[in-house]
């Protein structure tokens, strides 16, 4: 019996490896997926190594050198300088750090509770538990995300922490809704019914039976949401409700540079292009992951 179990586990292990191999092959066969992965890799490594690779570290803080103000793009300053003489390239690279920090904190907070609430609501279909969770979710989803974030951020002191809180408050319902629909689709599957018949507890059924079968859609959404969280955060900063100067936040940099358009275009254009670059990378990566997971 033990020998048969060992053979069965080996076969299951081989099947799992084959599934992963097919997914990776599907992913790397898509040029746009690989491009997205490359963009995300450059953003992440630039953010991590920013203190060591930026040419003008002093430009990140309160540094001012008005003799260098509004220098156009050149070999010395690839992205030019801003109104205080600070190197825009150095500030943009450092801006990657704040953008990724924002997305990481927000999504780390919302994904787990949002997903768990959705799984509970999907498991307890047609009960008061489902009604309570989904009606609360619908209330939050009924308010446009940016409007809700603006309302919360405007009440609080404008800074990076409070902008994170504002975005977190508006983002969890999307994961509850996704987990709810995904759980509803698998809750009547034989493997869930079998777990119920043998007396498995709710924790086991949710995290051992249901969760592995819905994680693909959750992972895809997380990847796609990174760019959108960064965009919302940049929007709050642009309106003065997020990170405050001299923090090298991309949204703040766009807002500061916009004051001098059209005479000096580079303080606005390069940070704005950096935001687009990040969103493009994560969207392409998310699309690639979704396509790879759907190939099974």
N, C-alpha and C positions, 0 to 999 in steps of 0.2 A: 504493500500500500504506500509506504513511504517513498519507494522507488518510483511508483507511478506519479505521486505528487511532485517529486523532483523533476520528472520529465515534463509534466504539465507546466510547472513554473518556468522551465527553460523555454518551452514553446511560446508561452505568453511573453517572456522577455524578448525573444526573437521577433515576435509580432510587433511589440512596442517599438523596438529599434527600427523595424521596417517602416512603421508609420512615421517615425521621426525623420527617417531618411527620405521618404517621399515628400514630406513637408518641406524639408530643406532644399531638395532638388527643385520643387515647384517655386520656392521663394527665390533661389539664386538664378533661376531661368528667366525671371522677369527683370529686365534692365531697370525699370523704374523702382522696383523694390531695392535693388542693389544701390541705386543712386540715393534713395532715401536713407538707407543704412549708412552710406558714406557721409551724407550731410549730417546725420545725427552724430556719427562718430567724431566728425570735426568739431561740432558744437560742444560735445561733452568733453573731449580732450582739451579743447581751447579753454573751456571754463575751469577745468581742473588745474591746468598748467598756467593759467593767466598770470599769476604773480611772477612767473619765470620767463615768459615769452613776450610780454608787452614791452615795447621799446621805451616808454616813458611812464614808469610807475607813479611818478609824482602827479601825473595828470588825473589819477583816480580820485584824489582828494580835493582839498581847498586850494591847490596850487593856482597861482595867477601870474601871467606874464603878458602884459598887454602889448608888448612890442611884437609878440608872436600871434596876436589875435587875428582871426579870420584869414589865416594863411590857406591858400587853395591846395588841393591835393598835389603832392610832389613825392619825390623819393624820400625826403626827410620825414614827411608826414603823409602817408599814403591816402588817408581820408581827410587831410587838412586839419585845421585847428578851429576851436570854437571862439566865442567872444571873449573868453578869459585866457586864450592862448594855450588851452589844453589840447593834447593830441586826441583826436576823435577815434582813431584806430584803437588806441590803448583803452579808451573808455568803452568802446563797442565790445571789445573782447571781454572786458570785465563785466559788461552788461549781460553777457551770456550766463555768468554765474548767478546773477540775481534772477534772471528769467527762469533758469532751471531750478533754482532754489524755490521760487514761488510755485512752480508746477509740481515739484516733488512733495512739498509740504501739503499743498491742497489735496492732491490726489491720494497721498498716503493717509490723510484723515478721512476722506469721503468714501473711498472704494470699499473698505471693509464693512463699516456699519451700513452703508447704502446697499451693498450686496446681501448682507445678512438679513436686513429687513425685507428685501425683495424675495429672498428664498423662503422666509417664514410666511409671507403673504401668499406666495405661490403654493406652498405646501398646504396651508389651511384655506383652500379655496372655499368660497361660499360660507364663510364664517364671519363672526364679528371682528376677529383678528385681521382678516384680509380687508374688511371694510374700513377699519380704523387706519391701518397703515396706508392703504391706497388712497383714501380720501385726503389724508394729510399730504401725501405725495402730490396729488392733483392740485392741491391749494398752492404749493410752491411752484409747480410746473405751469400754473395758470398765469404767473407773473413773468414777463419777459426777463431773461437772466441779467442782462446788462442794467435794466431798470432797478431790479432788486439789489444788485451789487452797488449801484450808485446810491440808492436810498440808505443802505447800511453804512457804506463808507462815508457818506456825507454827515452822518450822525456822529461818527467816531473821529478821533484825531487823525489827520492824514499822515500815514506812514506805511511802510511795507507790511508790518505785522497786521495792522487793521485791514489792509487790502486783502491779505490772505484770508482773514476771518470772513470778510464780505463775500469773497468768491466761494469759500467753503460752504457757507450757508446756502448758496444758490445751486451748488453742484451735486450734492448727494442724491436728490430725487431722481436724477437721470440713471444712476446705478440701481436704485430701487426698482424703477420701472423696467429696466433691462433684465435684472435678475428675476423679477416677478414673471415676465413673459417667458423667459428661458426655463425657469423652474416649472411653470405651468405646462410646458411642452414635454417635460420628462417625468413629471410626478406620477403618471400612470404607467410608466414603463415597467416591464417585468422585474428588473433588478431592484427597483424601489419597492414594489409589492412584495418581493421575496424578503427584503430586509424587514418590512413591517410584519410579515408572517412569523419570522423567527424571533420577534420581540425586540428588535434593535431600537435604541432610544432615538429621540429627535436629533441629538447632537451627531450621532453616527450617521443617520440618514442624510442630514443636511451636508455634512462636511466630507463624508466618505463616499456617498452614493451620488448625490445631486451636484455638489460643487465641482468635482472633476469634469462633469459633462457640460457645465456652463462656463468654465473658465476661459475657453477659447474666445467667446464673444466679449467677455469682460476684458481680457487682455487686449483685444483689438480696440475696444473703446478707450481704454487707458492710453494706448499709444496715440490714437487720434485726438484725444482730449488734451494732451500736453500742449499742442500748438494753440488750441482755443483758450486754454487757461492763461497761457502767456499773452495772447491777444487781449483778453479781458483785463489782465493785470496792466498791460501797457496802456490800455484805454483809460483806466482809472488814474494812472500816473500822468497821462497826457492832460487829464482834466484837473490835476492837482490834488487828487484824492488818494494817491498811492505813495510810492517812494518819493522823498523830497530831496532837492539839491543839497549838497553836491553829489549825492549817490549816483553812480553811473548806471542808472536804470534806463533801458532803451526808450520806454515811453516818455520819461522825463526829458531825455535828450532830444526827442522829436519835438516836444512842446517848447523847449528852450530855443531850438533852432528855427522853429516856425515863425518866431518873432522877426527874424531877419530875412525872410523870403520876400521878394525873389532875388535880392541882392547877393546873398550868400546861401547857396543851395545845399552845400555839402553837410553842414551841421544837422540838417533834417533828413536828407536823402539816405545817407549811409546807415544811420540807426534804423530808419524805416525799412531799408532793404534787409538789414539783419533780422528784423522781426519776420519779414516775409520768408527769409531763408530758413529760419527755425520751423515755422509753420509748414512750409513746403516739405522739409525733410521728414518731420513726424507724420504728416499726412501720407506721404508716399510709403513710409515704413509701415504705417497702420494698414494701408490698403494691401500691401504685400503680405503681411501676416494674415489678414482676413482671407485673402485668396488661397494662401497655403493651407490654412486650417479647413477651408471648405473643399479641399481636394480629396478628402478621405471618403 
